[in-house]
Structure formats: structure tokens, C-alpha cells
Amino acid sequence: MDISFLKELGLEAKNSGTSTGSKSVGSSSSYIDSYSPVDGKLIGSVSVTSAEDYEAVMGAAQSAFTTWRTMPAPQRGEIVRQYGDALRKHKDALGKLVSYEMGKSLQEGWGEVQEMIDICDFAVGLSRQLYGLTMHSERPSHRMYEQWHPLGVVGIISAFNFPVAVWSWNAMIAMVCGDVCIWKGSEKTPMCTVACQNIFHDVLRKNNVPEGVSCIVTGDYTVGEMMTKDKRVPLISATGSTRMGKIVAAEVGSRLGKSLLELGGNNAIIITPTADMKIVLPGAVFGAVGTCGQRCTSTRRLIVHESQYDQVKEVLKKAYGQLKIGNPLDANMHVGPLIDQDSVNTYLAAIESVKAQGGSFLVEGGVLEGRDYTSGCYVKPCIAEIEHDKEIVHHETFAPILYLIKYTGDLKDAVAIQNEVPQGLSSAIMTNSLKDAEHFLSAAGSDCGIANVNIGTSGAEIGGAFGGEKETGGGRESGSDSWKAYMRRQTNTINYSDTVPLAQGIKFDL
């Protein structure tokens, strides 16, 4: 397999996992080996951040913040613009690395890098739009307004399934807001983290940006704990499982820090009697099998009206029979591998749980074997028919298992089934009824942070705020006014009179 893209990205057999921008920090002799789920081969090794290394990074970040926060926001935006251009230059290579290290299809790998480019463009425009408000004072000759200031050091903890894009959603916005960032990428995809930092090196150096504006650290949860417990980090943005998010929220909350949490999803598509099968099929199939079911927005449940149920079963079974599973760097493949053997085991355990809880399989699952599947991480996307109230259905399994659920009442019954799970990230309805669509989008409809009509649950545009409710964590990243999470609000009152009138007409004579 041609892996020349590693050289273009500045990656070697051994790489520093701790960097303050253009400088590598390294007192640790411990390394994480990254093996590709595509072919099981060693890609490279990345050094683990020690406690001493972390202190060096934190010192650099704090020092950089004192300079970075005073730079005009449009100038910060110019740095981000140049990073976007650098990503355009390396899009092919970085997309291939994402595909090879994580296992998603090459088109998805390139698409993830394109999301990074798009958020850079968004952030550049945002750098001239960090607007506050003016308010009328109740006191004469007074003016009130509010403005936004950067928080300081932002800690970013990202997951393996989007090893580069989610960091950029946070970092590019935080940087134009005046924050500096320390990023702990997933220990399952450490080469992607190093590659992103390598690309940023040249931009930072050419612009004489202080060391510490963009830092990386590497390791398991113990490295993440260094940030979550650190009072010098006012905001932790963490993406991962609900279990992880609860730990982060408790730790950060105990020191009255701020958390931005993007956690589990258990996303459903409701298929109504008026749904168009030409729209249902691509939305449901890609949502369920894209990234081998390892997206937080992956479609886990299809809630189908009884009038459409048999037809949906027929078209889905036929579509699944045409899926091509294999090397994701081959553009002809639809589905790549799961990230590692632990994920395979979780997938197999979920299949057994479905059977134990009375479900049956319309499309059988299993692990693929043979010359093209030597990593042992390739599995068959499967479809289970099961009752909506079974425990396994309410649990998020990060794998390509789709639950097919029948409903017999009206739309309110379908919405109740959708909303009964503890997660609340993405949702969709397939319908040609305006009444049904509007009910789904109303306060009495979907309880998710994302609610779509006639498109699937998977994926989102960077222009909108991304995130969900309930056990999804409540955080919002990317577009809209998500930038406010990375700043602190300050209300200002200016008295330009010759007296000091008090609010609410209070008299206080001296």
C-alpha cells in the first residue's frame, strides 16, 4: 500500500506527541503505537506526554495568551485563513491519513479535511463579527453595553471517529476569539493529531506567532485528567462517550470551570406513511453504515409506520446486499473497518444482546475473514427487527447495527418512541406532510439538538450549531453563535454626567 502521504505530512517512525507550536517537548520515553485498522500494520509511534511535559506546555500556553488576546481579532483570523490554505494544499494527504488510521472511507476522509477548511473560512468571517449589544440605561447620561473577551487556555479532548475535524471546530473558533488551545487527540489516532500540528507549524512560524497558541498533548485518560483538573484551563471541550462526559463534567464542575460536552447519540429516523422511498433509502443507509456506524450522528433506529414497514424492509435488505466492504482507501468501497478489536467485541456483544432480548436479524452480522480483512476489524453492517423498549435499543453501540422498529399509531406515537432514549443528538423525519414535518420540529416534537426533514441524521453543516441534549451533553460547537462558549461576557456602564445617580432611584446622600 502506498503510504507516501506520511512523508508529506512530516510524519516519521517516531513522533513527538507534545508540542507548543513549532517546538516539540519531550521528557517521556513512553510511546503509543498506532496500528491501522485497514491492514493491521504499524503506521508509527507517538510519544506520551508526561506530567513534566504538560507543565511545559501549560507554561507556553499561558505566556502566549498574554500576547494573543491583545492581537486584533481580524489579525487572528488571518492566521486561521492561512491554516485553511495550508489544509487545502495537504487535503489529499491528510484525508488519506484519516482514512488509513481511523478506517473511514477515503471520500469521508477527504470530507473531514474539507470540514476543517470550511470552519477556517467560517472563523475568518467570524473574526470581524464578535458582536456585543448596547442597552438603554435607566439613569440619565449613562451608556450601557456588553462585550466579549477570551477565556484563556481552552482544553480540547477529541475522539477517534473524527480525528481532525472536531478539533478544528473548536480550535479555529477559539483562536479567533483570542483563546489559546491545548489539544489531546484520541490515543487511537495519534498520528492524525501530530499531522495537524505539523501543518500548523509553518503557518505559526511564518507569522511569528508566540509558542503556545496551538499545543498538543498525547496519551490516555490520565493526560486528559491533567487538563480537566487544572484550574488554569477555564473551558474543557470534550467529545466522546456519555460515560466519559459525566466524569469530565463532574471534575470540571467541582472547580467551577466550564464544560462543552459532545457525547453519545442514539439517532432515529421516523418514516411516515407519506415518505418517499427515493429519499428514505440513501438517508437511512448512509446514516447507518457510513464510517462503519462510528459517527455520533449515525442512524441507530428506523421507526417505520406499519404501512411502509414491509417496503422499507425490502429496499433495505436489497441495498445492504450491494454494500462493498473493504480497504477504505479504495474509492469503490462503501464501508471500511471498525477502529480496533475492542470495537469488534462490542459489536459482537450487541448482536448477542439483540438475540437475547427477542430480536431477529433481517440482515445478519458477523466478522469478515479472508485475505482482504487481515486486520480482523471488518464487520458486516446488519439490521435487527426488535421492539423499541428493549434495553439494547436504548444503548448506543458504536458499530453498524440498525434497529428496525414498527409503529402503528400516529406521529405522536413515533415521536414518543424516538424521544424515550436517554440520548438527544440527531433526529430526522421522512415525510411529504407539512403538518407532520412541522409537528416534528415543534416543541412537542423531537427533543434532539438536531432535527431534520427529508434528510438523514448523519453529518451536519458547519454553519449551524452542532450538539445535542440530555446525555449528549448540551454543548454546541461550530457555527451560529457557538463562539460565545469560548468567551466571557462583560457588561459595561459608562457615566458621562457630573453626578452619580444610583439605579432604581435609590438615594444615598453623604
N, C-alpha and C positions, 0 to 999 in steps of 0.2 A: 504494500500500500504506500502511495506517495504521501509522505508527511513533511514535505519541504516547507509547508506553511509554518512549521515550528520555528525554523530559522528566521523567516521574515518577521516573526513576532518577538524575536530576541530571546527565545526560549532555549535552554540548554538541558543537559542531562541532570544537572543540579542547579536549582534556582533559589534565590533569597526570597523568603516569604514575608519579610519585614522591610518596609521601605518608607521613607519620609518624602518621597517625590523623586528626586534623581539619585538619592543616596540609599544604599542598602545598609541595614542594621543587622548584625548577626553575632550573637554570643552563643546561640544554641547549636548543638551538634546533632539534634534530632531532626529527622526528615519525614515527610509524608510522601509515600509513593503513589502516583496516580496511574491507575491501570484503565485502559479504555474498555468500556462495555461492548464495543464493536467487535474487537478481536481478542481481548484479554491481554494485550501487550502493554508493557510499561511505557508510558509516554515520557515521564520524567519525575523528578523528585523536587519537593519544595520544603525549605527549612521551616521549622516550627518556631513561633515567637515565644521567647522566654519572658519571664517577669521583668528581667533587666531590659530586654529589648523593648517591651511595652512602655516602660518608663521613658526610654529614649524617644520613642515615637510620640508619646504624650507631651513631652517637653517641646519637641519640634512643632507639634500642632498648636500648642498654647502660644508659643512665640510667634508663629505665623499669623495667628488670628489677630494679634495686635496691629499688624500691618494690613492684612487682607480686608478687615472690616472697614478700614478708612478709605480704601480704594473705591472710587465711584462705581456704582453697580453696572453701568454700561461698559466700563473697562473690565470688570469681572466677566461680563457677558462676552466680551471679545476673546478672552481666554477659552471660554466654553465653545465659542464659534470655531476657533482653531482646532479644538479637540474633535469637533464634529467633522471637520475637513480631514483630519488625520484618520478618523474612523472610515471615512469614505475611501481613502487610499488603501486601507487594510481590511476592508469589508470581506473580501473573498477569503483571506487567510484566517481572520478571526471567526468568521462563520463556520469554516471547516473545523477549526479547533473546538468550537462549541459542539458541533455535531459529533466529533470524534471522542471528546472527553465526556460529554453528557449522554450522547446516544440519540438525540433528536434528529429528524430528517435534515438533510442539507438545506432544503428550502426554509425550514424553520430556523436553522442556524443563521442563515443569511438574514432572515426576517427579524431575528432577535437583534442583530447588529443594526439593522435599519431602524429598529425602535430606539436604539441608542442615538443614532443620528437625528432622528425626529425629535427626541427630547432635548438634544442640544439646540436645535433650531427653536423649539418652544422656549427654552430657557433664555436664549439670546433676546427674544422679544420681551420676555418677562422682565429682563433686567432694566427695561425702561418703563415698567408698569407696576412697580411695587407701591401701589396707591394706598394712601390713608384717606381719612374723612375730615371734613370740617363740620362743626356743630355750633348752633347758636347758644350763646351763654345767657343765663337769666340775669346776669349782672351787667350793668351798663359799662361800655368801654372795655369790654373783655372779649377775647377771642379764644375759642377752643378748637383744638384739632387733635387727631391721633396720627401717630407714625409707627413704623415698624423697624425694629433693629434686629441684627443677627443674634442668635443664641450663643454661639461659641463653637465648641467641638461637638460635632454630630457623629455618633457611632452608628454604623450601618452593618447589620448582620443579614446576609442573604443566603438563599437556599440553592441547591444544585440544579433545580429544574429550569431556572432562568439564571444561569451563572454570570451573565454580564449585564443584561438589560435592567434588572431590578435595582442593581447598584446605581446605574446611571439615572434612573427615575428619581432617586433620592439625591445623589451627589451633585448632578448638574443643577438641580433646583436649589439645593442648599448652598452651593458655591456662589450663584448669582445673588443669593440673599445675604452673602457675606460670611457664611459659616465655613469652617474647615472640616474635613471629613477623615475619619478612620474607618476603614472597611475590613471586616472579617468575612471573606467569601467562604463558601462551603468547603469543608475539608475533602469533599468528594470530587470537587472540580477546582483544585488549587491552581492548575496551570492557566485557566481562564482568568483568574484574579491577577496573576503575575503579568499576563499578556496585556490586560487593560492598563495596568500601571506602566508597563514598558512603553506603550503607545503614548501615554500622557507625559512621559519623561521629557521628550523632545519639545513638546509644547511649553511645558513649565520652564525648561531651561532657556529657550529662546526668548521668553518674556520676562526673565529674571524674577520669576515668582518665588517667594520665600519657601524654603524647605518646610514641609509640614502642612501645606494646604490640602494635599491629597496623599493619604497614607494607607498602607495595607498592613494587616497582621494576619497570621495564619495559624490554624490549629483546631482542636476540637472545642467542646463547650467550655473548657476551662479558660481558653483565651477569650471567649465571649463574656465570661463572667468577670474578667478584668475590666471590661467596659461597663457592664451592667451595674457593677458595684462601685464604680468610680464617680464621685461627686463632681469631678471636673468635666463630666460628659452630661450636659443638661438634657439631651434628647437621644434616645435609642430607637432607631427604626429597625424592626426585626421582622423578617419573613420566614415562615416555617410552619411547623405543626402547632395545633392548639395547645398541646401539652407543653411545648417549648414556650409558647407565648404567655401562658399562665405563670411560668417560672420567671420570665423576664419582667412581666408586669408587676409581680409581687416584689421583686428585687428593686426595680427602679422606683416603684411607688413608695417603698419603705424609706427612700431617701428624698422623696418628693420631686423626683425627676419626671420627665415626660417620656411617654412611650407612644410610638406609632407602630401598630401591630397589623400585619397582613398574614392571617393564619389560614386554617383549613377551609375547604369548600366542599359542599355535597350538593352539587348543582343539578337542577332539574329542568327539563323541557316539558311543558304541557302541550299536548296535541289535541286540539278541539275537533268537533265534527266538521268544521269548515276549513280545516288545514289543507294546504296544497302540498301534495307529496313531493313535488319537484323542489320545494323549499325544505321540507322536513328532512329528506334524505341526506343532502350534503351537510346540513347543520348538525344533525344528530351523529352522523358517522365521524366527521372530523372532530366534533366535540368529544366523542368517546375514545377514539383511538389516536388522535394527534398527540405527539410527544409520548406515545405509549401510555396514555392515561395519566401522565405525571404533571399535569397542569393544575394549579389551584382552581382554575375555571373549567376543568374537564367536565364533560357531561357524565354524571353518575346514574341519573334516574330519568327514564322516559315515562311520563304519566299520560296515558293514552285513553281517550274516550272509547267506550266499548264499540261504537260504530266504526271506528278506524282501526281497532286493535288488530284484527286479522290481516288487514292490508299492510299495516306497519310491520308486523312480524314477517310477512312475505318479502317485502322490499329490503328489510334489514338483513335477513338471512342471505339473500342473494348478494347484497353489497359486501357483506363480511366474507363471503366466499371468493370475492375478487380481490381482497386485500393482498398486497405484496409485502412480505415481512423479510427484512434483511439489512444488509450494510447501509446505514443511513447516508453515507457519502455517495451512494448510488442514487441518482435522482429518480430512478424508476421505482424505488421502494416507497411504500406508504408509511410503514411502521418500522421503527428501529427497536433497540433493546431497552429493557429496564436498566436502571443505573448500576445495580450491583446484585449480588446473590441474596443479600438481606431483603431486598425488594421482591425478588423472585419468591422467596419463602413466605413473605407477607401475602403475595398474590395467591399462592397455593393454599395458604391457610384460609383465606377469604372464600375460595371456591368450596372448601370443605365445610365452612360455616353455612354457606348458602344451602348446601345439601342437607346439613343437619337441621336447618330451620325450615325445611319443607319446600325449598325452591327447586326448580328444574332448569336445565340449560337448553335454550333454543340453539345456541352456538356453543359448542364445547371449548373449554380452555385447555391449557397444558403447556409444558416447556418444550420448545423445539430443539431437536438434536440433529447433528449431521455436520458436514464439512463447513457449511456457511454459518454455523451457530456455535463456534468453538468456545466463545466466552461463557456460555451457559446462561446468558441473561435474556435470551429471546423467548418470548411467550406469545401465546395465541390470544388476541382480543376475543372476549366471549360475552354472551348475552344470557342473562338469567331471568326467568319469569318467577316472580316472588311477590308476596303480599307486602304492602307498603309499611306495615308496622313491625316488621321483623328487625331485630337488633342490628344485624349486619348491614341493613339498608340505611340505618341512621349513623353508621360508622363510615368515615372516609377511608377508603382503601386506595392508595396512590398507585393504581395499576389499571389496565384496560378492561375493567369489568363493568358492564352496563346492566342496570336493573330495569326490567320492563314491567310496568305496573298499570293495571287496568282501573279506570274509574267509571262509574255508571250513573252518577248524578249530574248536577250542573257544574258550572265553572267554580262556584264557591267550594264545592267538594274537592275539586282538583287543587285549588289554591291551598286548602287546608292540609292536604297531603304534602304539597310542596313545602309548606312552612313548618311542618311538625318536626323537622330535624333540627339539631342544635346549631348547625352552621347557617350562615346567611350571606354568601358571597355573590354568586351569579345565578340568574334565572332567565327563562325565556318562555314565550308562548307562541305557538304556531296557529294562526287563525286568520280568517278573512272577515271576521265580525268586528266591526268598530266597537260595538258595545262590550264584547269580551276583552278586546285589547285595552280599552280604557279602564275597565274594572281591574284588570291585572296590574295596571300602572298606578292605580289609586291607593289611598291609604289603607283600604280594605283588601288590597291585593298582595303582591309579592312583598315579603319582608326583607328582601336582599338589597345589598348596596348597588347591584347592577340588575336591571330588569329590561329585557329586550323583547321586541316583537318581530317575528318572522326572520330572525337570525338566531344562531346558536348561542350557547353560554360561553364558548371558549374564545379567549382573546378580548382585547379592548383597545380602543384608540387612545393615544397619549393625551389628546385634548381634553378628555373627561377625567374627573376624579376617580381613581381606582381604589376599591376596597369594599368591605362588607360589614355586616352587623353580627350580633350575637357572638358565637365562639369564633367567628372570623376576626374579631378584634376591634372593629370600629375605626381603624386607621384609614387615611386617604393619601394616596400618592399621585404623582404625575401631574395631570392638568387641572383645569378650573382654578379654584383658589386654594389648592392643596399647599401652595407655597407658604401659607400662613403658619403651618405646623412647624416650620423651620425658623420662625422669627418670634420675637416677643413684641407685644403691643404696648405702646406708651401713649397715655393721654396727656396732652399739654394744655395749660391755660395761661394766657398772657394778659396781664392787666396794663393797659396803656392810659389809665386815668391818673388823677392826682390823689385819689383816695383808695381805701381798701374796703370796698363793700363786701360783706360776707354773704355766703349762699343762704337761700331760704329766708332772706330778710333778717337774719339774726343780728341783734345789736350787742356790741361788746365795747363799751366806752372805757377808755383808760384816761 
